[in-house]
Amino acid sequence: MPIYFVQEAGRGCAVYRASDEAEDRYLCGVDLTAYHNEPQVRERFAALVEAVAAHCRRVLVAGTDKPASRLAGWPCETCESAAADDLRHLAGQLASAGEIPLSPGGLPLQCCRVQAVAGMSGRPITSQPGPRF
């Protein structure tokens, strides 16, 4: 949530905009004379802005019907399996969908449609000769 500091008529206001098209949402304000002359006022104003912004983030996230899915386009988005539940949880913890490890087929590795097959090398394991006395 981008926060902007707007100065108007002797006061400074902290506002945020969800997007360029969205309206400014007022967070809090401060007298500019005190803000410019008292370091303690600047520090406390910054703490107040963070506290109000955190409250707004919680309210906005709680008020949404359904968050955007990071699994959009993959069958795991609507799958009912336990593996899909785990994958949806993982996707919510990551910063972006690009961090989800994918199989060579393009599906997430945790997807129930991905099956791992063990690989074997062509070199047989031979016993090592023991020490000579």
N, C-alpha and C positions, 0 to 999 in steps of 0.2 A: 504494500500500500504506500504509494508515494506521498510524502508530507511536504507541504509548501509553507513558507513563512511569508505572509502578506502584510505590508505596512499600509495603514490607512488612518487618517485623522488622529495622529498621536498615539496610536496603539498598534501593536503587532498581533496578528492572528495566525494561529497554526490551523491549516486546513488540509484535507486530503481529497484526492480525486481518484476514483477507482479506474477511470480511463480518461482519455482526452475529451470524449463526448459527455462524460458524466458531470454532474453539478459538484461544486465544492461543498464539502461537509465540514462544518466548523468543529474544531476540537477544543481550543481554548485561546485566550488572549492575554496580553500583558501591556502595561504602560511602557512606551518606548523610551522615555526618559530614564526610568528605573532600569530597564533592560540594558541600555547602553552604558549606564554609569555604575552599576552594581554587579560584580561577577557572581555573587550569590543568587541574585535574581535570575540571571541567565541559566545557571545550573539547575535551579529549582523549576524554572519554566521548562527546560528540556526534560526533566524527570516527569513533570506533569503531562507534557505532550506524549511521552512514551506510554504513560499509564492510561491515558484516555485513548490513544491509538490501539493499545492492546485490548482494551475493552471493546472498541468498535470492531476489531478483527474477530473477536470471539462472537459478538452479536451477529455480524454479517455471515460468518461461516455457519453458525447455528441456524440462521434464518433461511439458508438456501435449501431448496427442495432436494437437489441431487448434485453433488459436486461433479465436475468434469472428470471423466475416467481416463486414466493414463493407459488403459488397456483397450482403448477404442480401436476397432478394426480386427482385434484378435478374438477368437472364440472364447477365450477365458473371461471376457468381460461379462458374459451372461451365463456362463457355465455354472452348474449346481454342485460340482464336485468339491471335496475338501481341499484338493490341490489348488483349485481356482480360488478358494477362500484365502489360502496361504499366499497365493500370488497377488491377489488384490491387496492384502495387507502389506506385502513387500513393496508393491507399487506406491502405496501411500507413504511409505517411509523414505523413498528415494526422491532426489531432487528432480529427476526427469525420467521419462520412459527409456531414454537412451542408455540408462545404467542397468536395465534389466538384461541379464545374460540370455542370448538367443541360441537356438539350435541351428544347424546348417540349413534347415528348412524354413527358418524365419520365425518360428514360434518360441515363446519363452521356454527355457530349459525345465521349469517347474510344471509346465502344462501337462495334463494327463494324456494328451495326444502324442507326446514325445516319448519314445522308448529308446533306452540306451542298450546297445549291444556291445558286449565285451570284445576287445580286440586281442589278438594273439600275435606274437612275433614268430618268425620262421626259425629262429635260432633255439635249439634245444638247450636245456639247462644240463650241464655236465658237472660231475663231481670234481672237486679240486683235489689235486694230490696232496697228501699229508706231508708233514715235515719229515725230513730224512735225519736219521741219527747216526 
